């Protein structure tokens, strides 16, 4: 993440920690990390930067354009979304 400030890098690391904790089943740890963001704006920025970094890594590995990756991701999300129960 060229040009990222240390504070922004910390937010990205915290967001990655939330996801890692959740995937290893440490829901309390994930909640603690979420609470440590301090503000909704910091949380949004951390997860935005993490998503941007992740998509950039995937783009570099796959050779696909960012538009193609985002389109694929959108289709996957739409296909797996469960409609609310009536």
N, C-alpha and C positions, 0 to 999 in steps of 0.2 A: 504494500500500500504506500507507494511513493507520496511524499508530502503530507503524510498523516502525522498529526501531533501526538505526543505521548499520551495525552488525555483521551484522544479518540481511539488510540490503540488499546488503551485499558478498557474502554467500553466494548470494543470488539472481542477482546479476550474474555470479558465477563459474559457477553452474550454466548460465546462459544462454550464457556463453562456451564451455562444454564442448559444448553442442549446436551452436552456430555453427561451432566448429572442426571438429567431426565432419562437418557438412554441407558444408563447403568442402574436405573431404578431408585436413585437418590432424590426423591421428590422434595424432601425437606431441604437438601442442599440447593436444589434448583430454586426453591422459593426464597431461600436466604440470598442467593445471588441476584434474583430479580429485585428483591427489596433493597439491595445495595446500590442500585442505579441512582437513587436519589430523586429523580424526576422522570416523568413520562417522556420528556424531550430527550433525555440522555438514553433512555431505554430504546426509543425509536431510532435514534442515531446509531446506537450500538448494533442493533439488529439489521438496520439498513446497510451499514458498512460491512457487516458479516455476510449478508446476502450478496452484496456486490462483489466482495472478495471471492466467495464460493463460486458464483457464476463466472467470474473472470478466470478462476483456475480451471473450471470445467471447459470453458471456451478454449483456453490454451491447450488443453489435453485433447479435445475432440476436433478442433479445427472449425467448428461451427460458428456462425455469426451469433452475436448476442441476441439479435432479433429472433433467429431460429430457436435458440435455447429458451428464450422467454415464451415464445409461442408453444413450444413443446411442454414447458412447465405449466403454462395456463391450461392446456388441454388435459394434462395429467390431473391437475387439481380439479377441473370440471368433471372429469370422468370418475374421480374417487369421492366427490362430495356427496354426502348423504342428505337427501331431502329431509326437512323437519317433519316429525310425525304430526299428523293432524288430529 
